[in-house]
Amino acid sequence: MPDSLSPAQRLHRLTERLAEWQPLWRPLPFQHAPVPWAEEHPRLHAALMALDDAALSRLQADPFDASPLAPWLPVEALAELVALPRLSPDAVSLPEPWSQHVGGRKWQQIEAFLPRVRLATGETLVEWCAGKGHMARGLARWHDVEVTALEWQPALCEQGRELAARQDAAVRMAVQDVMGEDAVDWLSPRTHVAALHACGDLHVRLLELAAAAGSAVTLAPCCYQRTAGAVYRPLSRQGRALAESHGLTLSRDDLSLAVQETVTAPRHVQRSRERAGAWRLGFDRLQREVRGVDEYLPVPSLAYGRMPATFEGFCRWAAARKGMALPPGGDWARLEAAGWRRLAEVARLELVRHLFRRPLEVWLALDRLCLLMEAGFTVELGTFCDRELTPRNLLLRGRRPAAG
């Protein structure tokens, strides 16, 4: 993709692709047997089912990696549209004492994010949704300025104050609900607001207030689906116009697709997830047979550590949650085996959705960037770290040029 492609142009092309292919990436394969597009795309379906486990693992790690699905899906075009630059400057190695009381992976993300907060002369720094102020302490030391850290939970603010005092960091923890009307009082044209993985409506609120106040922004967005609206309303005028003209309407479930990718977990955790998935799909087969209704029945989530010890135990737990009486006996071995076979099918069908996961995330980030552009900001969109550190590695930067 040429470097000259503007955010608006990239948003337009992504809208076209997402809208054109939504019949394939919207359906959740675990809910449908067969998946709704299988009859219309039999060769794609056959190619997916023919993938061996090694090819499946490779495409799960990188759906754009020499994909055998290229004959039927726009792999190359999507790969070009999601290719974004690494924003400068590079990550730095911060002094080890700064990392005290911060988890290892979280600290690595802060190390990668922090140098990319470029503070202009005279700007004040605010961290949005600060928690205990871990990043605020790093920002205060890195830029040698006082940082105001906004956090709505008083207990976290108090812990943040204690950590800042212990580490002699110039951080002012402020109890503030960023969704409240008075949150705007912290912003001005001389404010720079930073947020690392602020979720959903929390970072939308930041962008809308910053656009109105003229505050500079450095933001790594996260959890787009954590929003009050059941249907996504694009933030930018261009995003709304494009979505409407192309018939692209995104539900909260659609937004979840953008953040489904996770960093590879230890093998025992992966195995627990696989077993939970197979058992859910085995129960799905059971409930369809018992109810005589060939449709998916949602079952509440259950933490891996609280999973029953056996497949039968899980089915009885799930049936009780749904108020469903199970017949006496039960061919548990057959049903569990069916669940594992179905899991293998679903994993292959999910590769189609995986291919559109990053394009959807980039589309959402571009919609946010265009909101700032329409408010007169100079903007950048790129990455701040490798996806192995966090798949949520997109970074938005924007500031309104100084007048005159």
Residue pairs with C-beta under 8 A, 6 or more apart in sequence:
1 10
1 80
1 81
1 83
7 366
7 369
7 370
7 373
7 379
7 381
8 238
8 370
8 373
10 81
10 362
10 366
11 238
11 239
11 242
11 363
11 366
11 367
11 370
12 238
12 242
13 81
14 81
14 359
14 362
14 363
14 366
15 242
15 243
15 246
15 248
15 363
16 246
17 74
17 77
17 78
17 81
17 359
18 25
18 248
18 356
18 359
18 360
18 363
19 246
19 247
19 248
21 73
21 74
21 356
22 248
23 36
23 37
23 40
24 37
24 41
24 73
24 352
24 356
25 257
25 352
25 353
25 355
25 356
25 360
26 254
27 35
27 36
27 37
28 253
28 353
29 35
29 345
29 346
29 349
29 350
29 353
30 277
30 280
30 281
30 284
30 296
30 342
30 346
31 296
32 296
33 342
34 45
35 45
35 349
37 44
37 45
38 45
41 72
43 71
43 72
44 69
44 72
44 73
44 352
45 349
47 68
47 69
47 71
47 72
48 69
48 348
48 349
48 351
48 352
49 345
49 348
51 59
51 68
51 348
51 351
55 68
56 347
56 348
56 351
58 65
59 65
59 67
59 68
59 69
59 351
59 354
60 347
60 351
60 354
61 264
63 75
63 351
63 354
63 355
63 357
63 358
64 75
64 78
64 79
64 82
64 355
67 73
67 75
67 355
69 75
69 351
69 352
69 355
70 76
73 352
73 355
75 355
78 355
78 356
78 358
78 359
81 359
81 362
82 358
82 359
82 362
84 362
84 381
84 382
84 383
84 394
85 382
85 383
86 382
86 383
86 384
87 116
87 380
87 382
87 383
87 384
87 395
87 397
88 116
89 115
89 116
90 115
91 111
91 112
91 115
91 384
91 385
92 111
92 114
92 115
93 111
94 110
94 111
94 114
94 138
94 142
97 167
98 137
98 138
98 141
98 167
99 107
100 167
101 132
101 134
101 163
102 110
102 134
105 263
105 389
105 390
106 134
107 134
108 385
108 389
109 196
109 197
109 385
109 389
109 390
110 134
110 135
110 138
110 196
111 138
112 384
112 385
112 389
113 135
113 194
113 196
113 218
113 220
113 384
113 385
113 395
114 135
114 138
114 139
114 142
115 142
116 218
116 384
116 395
116 397
117 125
117 139
117 142
117 143
117 192
117 194
117 218
118 218
118 397
119 125
119 143
119 145
119 192
120 192
120 216
120 399
122 190
123 190
123 191
123 192
123 216
124 145
124 146
124 148
124 190
124 191
124 192
125 136
125 139
125 140
125 143
125 145
125 146
125 147
125 148
125 191
125 192
125 194
126 147
126 148
126 149
126 150
126 186
126 187
126 191
126 192
126 193
126 194
126 215
127 133
127 135
127 136
127 139
127 147
127 148
127 149
127 150
127 193
127 194
127 195
128 150
128 178
128 193
128 194
128 195
128 198
128 202
128 203
128 206
129 150
129 151
129 178
129 195
129 198
129 199
129 202
129 203
130 136
130 149
130 150
130 151
130 156
130 160
130 173
131 151
131 156
131 160
132 151
132 156
132 159
132 160
132 163
133 147
133 149
133 151
133 160
133 163
133 164
133 171
133 173
134 163
135 194
135 196
136 147
136 148
136 149
136 160
136 164
136 169
136 171
136 173
137 147
137 163
137 164
137 167
137 169
137 171
139 145
139 147
139 194
140 146
140 147
140 164
140 169
140 170
140 171
141 169
145 170
146 170
146 171
146 172
147 170
147 171
147 172
148 171
148 172
148 174
148 186
149 157
149 160
149 171
149 172
149 173
149 174
150 174
150 176
150 178
150 183
150 186
151 157
151 160
151 173
151 174
151 175
151 176
152 175
152 176
152 177
152 178
153 175
154 175
157 173
157 174
157 175
158 173
160 171
160 173
161 171
161 173
163 169
164 170
164 171
164 173
174 186
176 182
176 183
176 186
177 183
178 202
178 205
178 206
179 201
179 202
179 205
183 205
183 209
184 209
184 212
184 213
187 193
187 209
187 210
187 213
187 215
188 213
188 214
188 215
189 213
189 214
189 215
189 400
191 213
191 215
191 216
192 215
192 216
192 217
192 218
192 399
193 206
193 210
193 215
193 216
193 217
193 218
193 219
194 217
194 218
194 219
195 202
195 203
195 206
195 218
195 219
195 220
196 220
197 220
197 221
197 222
197 223
197 390
197 392
198 206
198 219
198 220
198 221
198 222
199 222
199 223
199 226
200 222
200 223
200 224
200 225
200 226
200 227
201 226
201 227
201 228
202 226
203 219
203 221
203 222
203 368
204 227
204 235
204 368
206 217
206 219
207 217
207 219
207 235
207 368
207 371
207 372
208 235
208 371
209 215
210 216
210 217
210 372
210 398
211 371
211 372
211 374
211 375
211 377
212 375
214 375
214 400
216 397
216 398
216 399
216 400
217 372
217 377
217 396
217 397
217 398
217 399
218 395
218 396
218 397
219 368
219 395
219 396
219 397
220 384
220 392
220 393
220 394
220 395
220 396
221 364
221 365
221 368
221 392
221 394
221 396
222 259
222 392
223 259
224 232
224 255
224 258
224 259
224 361
224 364
225 252
225 253
225 255
225 256
225 258
225 259
227 252
227 255
229 252
230 251
230 252
231 249
231 250
231 251
231 252
232 249
232 250
232 251
232 252
232 254
232 255
233 240
234 240
234 242
234 243
234 367
235 367
235 368
235 370
235 371
236 367
236 368
236 369
236 370
236 371
236 373
236 374
237 370
237 374
238 370
238 374
239 366
239 367
239 370
239 371
242 248
243 249
243 250
254 360
255 360
255 364
257 353
257 356
257 357
257 360
258 357
258 360
258 361
258 364
259 361
259 391
259 392
260 353
260 354
260 357
261 354
261 357
261 358
261 387
261 391
262 391
263 387
263 388
263 389
263 390
263 391
264 270
264 388
265 273
269 304
272 304
272 307
273 304
274 343
275 307
276 302
276 304
276 307
277 343
277 346
278 336
278 339
278 340
278 342
278 343
279 307
279 311
279 314
279 315
279 336
279 339
280 299
280 318
280 339
281 338
281 339
281 342
281 343
281 346
282 311
282 315
282 335
282 336
282 337
282 338
282 339
282 340
282 342
283 299
283 314
283 315
283 318
283 319
283 335
283 339
284 296
284 297
284 339
284 342
285 335
285 338
285 339
285 342
286 315
286 326
286 330
286 335
287 297
287 318
287 319
287 322
287 324
288 294
288 295
288 297
290 324
290 326
290 327
291 297
291 324
297 322
299 318
299 321
299 322
300 321
302 317
307 314
308 314
308 316
308 317
310 332
311 332
311 335
311 336
311 339
312 330
312 332
315 326
315 330
315 332
315 335
316 326
319 325
319 326
361 394
362 381
362 394
365 381
365 394
365 396
366 381
368 396
369 379
369 381
369 396
369 398
372 379
372 396
372 398
373 379
373 398
375 400
376 400
376 401
377 398
377 399
377 400
378 398
378 399
378 400
378 401
379 396
379 397
379 398
380 395
380 396
380 397
380 398
381 394
381 395
381 396
381 397
382 394
382 395
383 393
383 394
383 395
384 393
384 394
384 395
385 393
386 393
387 393
